[in-house]
């Protein structure tokens, strides 16, 4: 491209958008398009993909078509361009037939520089006739077709849409082929190859700017459903002056969580909005507008909200449930910090989330109706593959940033994250994710691993993780008795371990290929490709366990301070430090809560834990003397906590001997 054309591009950028220079990658995409080349841009959310086609569209004669999958993106981008002085339009189902006629009439008259259109409309006879007329000799001209969310064309991607397969047919039907530019924020190498092949891109200039959003903090924590609500509520209150999004997997969860947050946060002056496909168009539009305009601080929504919403000051994105894939999570979380300032992305998850995801996969997607049986089976298999990668993210103890970067094939950035960047200071890894800010200790669990694999080998693909863990623990449940599993070899072999811990080991064995799980809402466990290695004498299996946080939470610090104040008033001699015992009991409480999928405080409150530290009960009668521990909780959890106290005192008695 000539120097004069580059200067014109910069002038256009400045005139409409107020910038003096392009961001990394934008300049190469704009240069390629203005030089007449097809282009493929893989740029993370916040990198400014829209500029890459908007600047050429404002420079080239004729009308540019922008294929977009969501009404919200079209309307928001059109509104922004109108405010910038451009002449945009959109054509979708939100317009009445009369309004659509008006838009097409004005487009024929050359009033618009670009038009957003849904992929489903491309082959609609009336629009197709208009496009062919515009692209014909003597027409207004169609210099460029830009395709946003281009990963939707690939069945390997997280959001395959059959309507995207019509795009190439539409382009091929035009009398003169336009430049074709495709854009996405999330695409593995395989998906990028699909985009190029299926859309028929001709020798495209490919720009991949990298996937690392250094300004984003990534946190991932397992907790029960009620604990999630409390966590989100407390977080939003603590960040009441900031704008944020809370994503939920279902409409029902959105309505329930938005209602609870509105009731809890109303007195603090924090307004809560909601958004999902079950709401009417007007209600969704009003809610979206209020959020974009900062009239509400927090939006609770399904993933129908956010694509194309150019709101730069979102300071946090919280996922209240597990997304369907790493691509979906990266894209949704990436709506935080689009302005480049620090922002936080938190994922709260538990086993129910994955069960719900498997249910939704089995139920199928409305888009699957356009597929044949073979294609539907392939789509189902692919969704399970993507969910498995998401499960790996939730369970990894390694750097969360590195996990995502390696998934997208950004090896250089992943290596940088793994060894620690400039922002990592003394922390290992990236220094800006919950795993890198957590200390772990390595534990040898070879015996547990062997016991689990050997038991599965006797009954492969028969039972799920929970039942296998119950059998190995030696559970005395009605189901175990009815199925005579208490007669199995291996029954009770891991009786000293909690059911939750055994399930965790089984999960890690599945993740590393020693065991494998089936697809479906209720997966069963079988042998994995590496199962044979377990009987090798050299076999060893270790896991990382959280040892301590580099920075204790404010809640934990307050609890410990209270504990020490109460201990000073008590004055009774006790073995070991109460604060250390408190943290051990907190860890046990968290493990039990995760196993039962409930909030930790539903096991024992902090006050009850402090009472356990002071009284150190050894019998049930002593246990129920602790304030906050009734008979039911004593029966359900007492033995485990008393055993932990006894173990703690034994360790410190030996140390003091």
C-alpha positions, -999 to 999 in steps of 0.1 A, spaced: 0 0 0 13 35 -8 24 60 18 -5 83 8 -30 55 14 -15 48 48 -18 85 56 -54 85 45 -61 55 68 -45 74 97 -65 105 88 -97 84 88 -88 68 121 -82 103 136 -113 119 121 -138 92 131 -122 76 162 -98 102 176 -67 80 176 -34 91 162 -21 56 155 -33 20 151 -28 -7 178 -5 -36 171 -21 -58 144 -47 -32 133 -23 -15 109 -14 -48 92 -51 -57 88 -60 -23 74 -30 -23 50 -40 -57 37 -76 -48 31 -68 -15 14 -43 -33 -8 -71 -56 -20 -61 -87 -1 -83 -110 19 -74 -110 56 -78 -131 87 -74 -114 121 -72 -133 154 -72 -106 180 -83 -108 216 -113 -89 229 -102 -54 235 -76 -54 207 -99 -33 184 -110 -58 157 -138 -35 145 -114 -7 136 -98 -31 111 -129 -32 89 -145 1 99 -116 23 87 -115 6 52 -153 7 50 -152 45 56 -126 49 29 -137 26 1 -165 36 -23 -198 16 -20 -213 -3 9 -194 -28 32 -214 -57 45 -205 -68 81 -218 -103 89 -225 -104 127 -243 -131 147 -259 -109 174 -284 -81 174 -267 -64 203 -235 -61 184 -252 -46 153 -271 -20 173 -242 -11 196 -217 -7 167 -242 13 147 -249 36 176 -212 41 181 -205 48 144 -234 73 142 -219 91 172 -186 92 154 -201 108 123 -202 77 100 -232 65 80 -239 29 92 -270 8 92 -282 -27 102 -307 -52 89 -321 -78 112 -353 -92 127 -356 -64 153 -368 -41 124 -404 -43 111 -409 -51 74 -415 -15 67 -383 -4 85 -364 -31 65 -378 -17 32 -367 18 42 -332 6 51 -328 -12 17 -342 18 -2 -317 42 15 -289 17 9 -297 16 -29 -295 54 -29 -259 51 -15 -267 67 19 -248 40 39 -211 33 41 -216 -1 58 -244 -24 68 -245 -50 96 -264 -81 86 -271 -115 103 -258 -146 85 -293 -160 83 -304 -131 61 -276 -134 34 -295 -158 11 -329 -143 18 -342 -134 -17 -349 -97 -11 -315 -90 5 -296 -112 -20 -312 -94 -49 -302 -60 -33 -266 -72 -27 -262 -86 -63 -275 -54 -77 -251 -33 -56 -221 -55 -66 -230 -55 -103 -214 -32 -128 -230 2 -124 -242 -5 -89 -231 13 -58 -204 -13 -52 -196 -39 -25 -158 -35 -19 -156 -55 13 -174 -83 32 -163 -84 69 -172 -115 90 -172 -110 127 -170 -140 151 -156 -160 122 -149 -190 145 -187 -198 142 -180 -213 108 -160 -242 123 -174 -272 140 -141 -274 159 -149 -240 175 -171 -234 206 -200 -217 189 -206 -234 155 -235 -219 136 -248 -236 104 -259 -202 90 -222 -193 87 -218 -220 61 -240 -198 38 -215 -170 38 -193 -184 10 -223 -192 -11 -234 -156 -7 -200 -142 -17 -197 -165 -47 -231 -153 -59 -220 -117 -62 -212 -105 -97 -179 -91 -86 -160 -108 -57 -153 -83 -29 -124 -84 -5 -132 -108 24 -119 -102 59 -126 -125 88 -122 -117 125 -123 -137 157 -110 -133 193 -107 -171 199 -94 -196 174 -70 -225 177 -48 -233 147 -73 -259 136 -102 -234 137 -81 -209 118 -76 -234 90 -113 -241 89 -121 -204 87 -98 -200 57 -110 -231 39 -148 -228 45 -150 -191 38 -128 -195 7 -103 -168 18 -78 -163 -10 -42 -161 1 -52 -141 32 -30 -118 52 -32 -135 86 -26 -115 117 -25 -132 151 -17 -106 177 -14 -131 206 -38 -141 233 -21 -128 265 -42 -101 282 -16 -90 308 -39 -66 325 -63 -93 335 -62 -112 368 -76 -148 365 -90 -165 396 -106 -200 398 -122 -214 429 -144 -244 437 -174 -237 460 -210 -246 466 -239 -228 451 -249 -208 482 -213 -199 488 -212 -186 453 -241 -162 459 -225 -149 491 -191 -145 474 -206 -126 444 -226 -104 468 -196 -95 489 -174 -89 459 -198 -65 442 -203 -46 475 -165 -43 478 -163 -30 443 -195 -9 443 -180 19 423 -169 -4 395 -188 -19 365 -190 -57 362 -207 -87 346 -218 -119 363 -224 -147 339 -247 -177 347 -253 -208 326 -292 -207 326 -320 -181 325 -333 -195 358 -300 -189 376 -298 -154 361 -332 -145 375 -326 -160 409 -291 -144 413 -301 -110 400 -331 -110 424 -309 -119 454 -282 -94 445 -308 -66 439 -323 -72 474 -289 -74 491 -273 -45 472 -302 -21 469 -296 -5 503 -260 1 492 -272 20 462 -259 -6 437 -282 -13 408 -284 -48 393 -295 -56 358 -303 -89 341 -302 -101 305 -311 -134 288 -329 -146 257 -361 -153 277 -367 -116 282 -385 -95 256 -365 -75 230 -374 -42 247 -365 -54 282 -331 -67 269 -324 -36 250 -332 -14 280 -311 -35 304 -282 -35 280 -284 3 274 -285 10 312 -254 -11 317 -235 5 288 -245 39 301 -234 31 336 -269 35 350 -265 1 365 -232 -12 380 -235 -50 376 -252 -71 349 -262 -107 356 -266 -125 323 -263 -156 302 -237 -157 275 -263 -140 252 -250 -108 266 -217 -91 258 -206 -101 223 -197 -68 205 -206 -46 235 -178 -20 233 -178 -10 270 -142 -4 280 -145 2 317 -158 -33 328 -135 -39 358 -146 -74 366 -162 -105 350 -174 -132 373 -185 -166 360 -210 -180 385 -210 -213 365 -186 -231 342 -187 -220 306 -189 -246 278 -153 -242 266 -120 -224 270 -129 -203 240 -161 -192 255 -145 -184 288 -116 -165 273 -140 -144 251 -165 -137 280 -138 -130 306 -120 -108 281 -149 -83 282 -132 -70 314 -104 -44 311 -109 -36 274 -94 -2 282 -61 -19 292 -64 -10 329 -62 -38 355 -93 -59 357 -103 -92 373 -118 -124 360 -132 -149 385 -145 -184 378 -166 -200 406 -174 -237 399 -185 -270 414 -196 -304 402 -231 -293 396 -219 -270 369 -204 -298 349 -235 -319 353 -256 -291 340 -232 -286 310 -235 -323 302 -273 -321 304 -273 -291 280 -250 -309 256 -272 -340 256 -303 -319 251 -288 -305 219 -286 -270 204 -313 -254 183 -287 -249 156 -283 -287 154 -317 -290 137 -300 -279 104 -274 -308 107 -277 -343 95 -272 -373 119 -235 -376 113 -230 -339 118 -250 -339 150 -230 -367 164 -198 -349 155 -210 -317 171 -219 -336 203 -185 -352 205 -168 -319 199 -188 -302 227 -177 -329 251 -141 -324 240 -143 -287 247 -159 -292 281 -131 -316 290 -106 -289 283 -126 -266 306 -126 -292 333 -88 -293 330 -86 -256 335 -107 -258 367 -86 -286 382 -51 -275 372 -28 -263 399 -5 -247 373 -6 -212 360 -41 -204 347 -28 -180 321 -3 -205 308 -30 -232 305 -51 -209 283 -22 -197 262 -10 -232 255 -46 -242 245 -46 -215 219 -11 -224 207 5 -192 219 36 -211 231 59 -181 234 35 -163 257 28 -195 276 65 -200 283 68 -164 294 39 -169 318 53 -202 331 87 -187 341 73 -154 353 71 -121 335 82 -87 347 50 -83 366 54 -115 385 79 -101 410 89 -129 433 59 -151 426 62 -181 404 45 -181 370 26 -151 358 21 -137 392 -14 -125 382 -36 -156 387 -50 -174 417 -28 -204 412 4 -185 409 -4 -166 441 -10 -199 459 17 -220 475 14 -257 469 31 -288 484 37 -320 465 23 -352 480 29 -388 469 -4 -406 464 9 -435 444 -9 -460 467 -42 -443 463 -38 -441 425 -30 -478 423 -60 -487 444 -83 -466 422 -70 -479 389 -71 -515 401 -107 -512 413 -118 -497 380 -101 -525 361 -124 -550 378 -155 -530 368 -146 -508 339 -173 -483 326 -198 -494 352 -197 -466 379 -192 -429 383 -165 -412 404 -188 -408 434 -197 -445 437 -162 -457 431 -149 -433 458 -176 -445 482 -166 -481 477 -129 -474 481 -137 -454 512 -157 -483 526 -191 -465 526 -220 -483 542 -247 -470 519 -279 -487 508 -267 -487 472 -234 -504 480 -252 -530 500 -279 -537 474 -252 -541 447 -230 -562 470 -201 -538 463 -190 -542 499 -179 -577 488 -156 -563 461 -119 -566 463 -107 -531 471 -138 -522 493 -126 -500 521 -90 -500 509 -88 -462 513 -109 -460 544 -85 -435 559 -92 -410 531 -123 -388 527 -146 -395 498 -140 -361 484 -102 -367 484 -106 -400 466 -129 -384 440 -102 -357 434 -75 -384 429 -98 -402 404 -104 -370 386 -67 -363 383 -61 -399 371 -86 -393 344 -70 -360 335 -36 -377 331 -48 -406 310 -47 -434 336 -85 -435 337 -111 -422 313 -147 -410 316 -175 -416 292 -196 -388 276 -231 -380 287 -248 -363 317 -238 -392 340 -203 -402 330 -188 -435 341 -151 -443 347 -131 -468 327 -94 -475 321 -74 -449 302 -46 -454 276 -19 -452 304 -36 -476 328 -10 -503 322 18 -481 336 3 -483 371 16 -518 377 51 -508 368 75 -507 398 87 -473 387 52 -459 387 47 -428 409 18 -405 412 20 -371 429 -4 -343 434 -1 -307 444 -21 -295 474 -27 -260 484 -4 -252 513 -11 -215 520 -20 -183 502 7 -157 498 -19 -132 509 -45 -144 534 -80 -132 527 -93 -103 549 -120 -127 562 -94 -152 574 -73 -125 590 -103 -112 609 -111 -147 621 -76 -154 633 -74 -120 651 -107 -129 669 -93 -163 677 -62 -149 693 -81 -123 713 -104 -151 726 -74 -173 734 -58 -145 755 -90 -143 776 -91 -181 781 -55 -186 793 -58 -224 792 -26 -242 780 -31 -259 747 -7 -278 724 2 -259 693 -10 -225 681 -47 -219 678 -43 -199 646 -25 -227 629 -52 -252 640 -79 -228 628 -64 -228 593 -62 -266 593 -98 -268 603 -108 -243 577 -91 -264 551 -110 -295 563 -142 -275 563 -136 -264 527 -128 -300 516 -161 -313 532 -181 -285 517 -167 -291 483 -175 -328 486 -211 -321 496 -214 -291 473 -225 -267 500 -212 -235 515 -184 -239 541 -203 -220 567 -231 -246 563 -207 -272 577 -195 -251 607 -193 -213 611 -161 -195 618 -173 -191 654 -177 -228 657 -142 -234 644 -128 -210 669 -148 -229 696 -132 -261 684 -97 -246 687 -104 -234 723 -122 -264 737 -104 -292 717 -132 -317 722 -124 -354 723 -160 -368 728 -194 -362 713 -206 -347 746 -177 -323 746 -183 -315 709 -219 -303 713 -207 -279 740 -191 -259 712 -213 -229 704 -229 -235 669 -225 -273 668 -258 -291 673 -264 -328 675 -270 -333 638 -238 -315 628 -220 -334 655 -231 -367 641 -224 -356 605 -190 -340 609 -178 -344 644 -156 -374 640 -136 -358 611 -130 -326 631 -120 -344 663 -96 -366 644 -80 -335 628 -76 -319 662 -61 -351 676 -37 -354 647 -27 -317 652 -20 -321 689 0 -353 683 22 -336 658 29 -307 681 34 -329 711 61 -348 692 77 -315 681 77 -303 717 92 -335 731 
